[in-house]
Amino acid sequence: MKKRLIVGISGASGAPIAVELLKALRDTGIESHLIISHGGACTIRQETSLSVEEVQALADKVYAQVDIGAGPASGTWESLGMAIVPCSMKTVAGIWSGYSDNLMLRAADVTLKERKKLVLVARETPMSPIHLRNLQELSMMGAVIMPPVISYYHHPQSPEDITRHLVGKILDQFQIDLPQFCRWEGEPHV
Ligand SMILES: Cc1cc2nc3c(=O)[nH]c(=O)nc-3n(C[C@H](O)[C@H](O)[C@H](O)COP(=O)(O)O)c2cc1C
């Protein structure tokens, strides 16, 4: 299996997490294959200090949303799976319904049908019954639903610490070890 991961950036809040994920993949030698939606480009501009082009430059290969004939659109294209970071409720709905009218949705659809790992860093708050139904059913279909929820046990000192910890959790799903990832080792003895 080729060590490559499909990364989708959709239009939910949390673009800095995707930037950190791309940097971590680069540092760990895993090929990143990047798809950015129109909404994803908006959040990159809104939430990071980078341009969309600078984010794309962090990836090994970049695909347009309209490129539905690209490698990640096929089940025979080898990958470790796909992470959509962050994942909007619209993209969640598209995956849930199998309405694969762009490359990000098609790649997620293929990842599910091939029974590969699909991680959705699904972000909205509060969530409506529609969001919760879609996420619950996608979870039953095998997707890993991983909202970008803060952990405190590693005593984050900055938003970057929080982001990096989230990236460590995402990569763990693909058995990719992030150096300095702070794991819970049980309560210290008193
Ligand atoms: C700055 C910004 C932040 C947004 N945050 C969210 C969000 O956190 N969750 C969400 O589901 N949609 C959010 N949206 C709305 C989505 O971007 C919108 O529904 C879009 O159509 C999603 O399309 P996509 O999934 O193809 O990127 C946000 C939009 C903008 C412009």
The ligand as a MOL file (V3000), in Angstrom:
LIG
                    3D

  0  0  0     0  0            999 V3000
M  V30 BEGIN CTAB
M  V30 COUNTS 31 33 0 0 0
M  V30 BEGIN ATOM
M  V30 1 C -15.8600 31.6100 7.5010 0
M  V30 2 C -16.8630 30.5090 7.3560 0
M  V30 3 C -16.9910 29.5750 8.3770 0
M  V30 4 C -17.9260 28.5330 8.2520 0
M  V30 5 N -17.9920 27.6190 9.2740 0
M  V30 6 C -18.7850 26.5290 9.1220 0
M  V30 7 C -18.7480 25.4900 10.1100 0
M  V30 8 O -18.0350 25.5660 11.1130 0
M  V30 9 N -19.4880 24.3890 9.8900 0
M  V30 10 C -20.2780 24.2480 8.7660 0
M  V30 11 O -20.8990 23.1940 8.6370 0
M  V30 12 N -20.3500 25.2230 7.8320 0
M  V30 13 C -19.6210 26.3540 7.9710 0
M  V30 14 N -19.6330 27.3440 7.0090 0
M  V30 15 C -20.5760 27.2210 5.8890 0
M  V30 16 C -20.0380 26.3270 4.7720 0
M  V30 17 O -18.8070 26.8490 4.2880 0
M  V30 18 C -21.0510 26.2470 3.6120 0
M  V30 19 O -22.1740 25.4760 4.0200 0
M  V30 20 C -20.4560 25.6660 2.3520 0
M  V30 21 O -21.4730 25.5440 1.3720 0
M  V30 22 C -19.8260 24.3200 2.5810 0
M  V30 23 O -19.4160 23.7680 1.3470 0
M  V30 24 P -18.2440 22.7010 1.2680 0
M  V30 25 O -18.5350 21.6170 2.2580 0
M  V30 26 O -18.2970 22.1980 -0.1390 0
M  V30 27 O -16.9750 23.4180 1.5670 0
M  V30 28 C -18.7380 28.4160 7.0990 0
M  V30 29 C -18.5920 29.3620 6.0770 0
M  V30 30 C -17.6630 30.3820 6.2000 0
M  V30 31 C -17.5350 31.3750 5.0800 0
M  V30 END ATOM
M  V30 BEGIN BOND
M  V30 1 1 1 2
M  V30 2 1 2 3
M  V30 3 2 2 30
M  V30 4 2 3 4
M  V30 5 1 4 5
M  V30 6 1 4 28
M  V30 7 2 5 6
M  V30 8 1 6 7
M  V30 9 1 6 13
M  V30 10 2 7 8
M  V30 11 1 7 9
M  V30 12 1 9 10
M  V30 13 2 10 11
M  V30 14 1 10 12
M  V30 15 2 12 13
M  V30 16 1 13 14
M  V30 17 1 14 15
M  V30 18 1 14 28
M  V30 19 1 15 16
M  V30 20 1 16 17
M  V30 21 1 16 18
M  V30 22 1 18 19
M  V30 23 1 18 20
M  V30 24 1 20 21
M  V30 25 1 20 22
M  V30 26 1 22 23
M  V30 27 1 23 24
M  V30 28 2 24 25
M  V30 29 1 24 26
M  V30 30 1 24 27
M  V30 31 2 28 29
M  V30 32 1 29 30
M  V30 33 1 30 31
M  V30 END BOND
M  V30 END CTAB
M  END
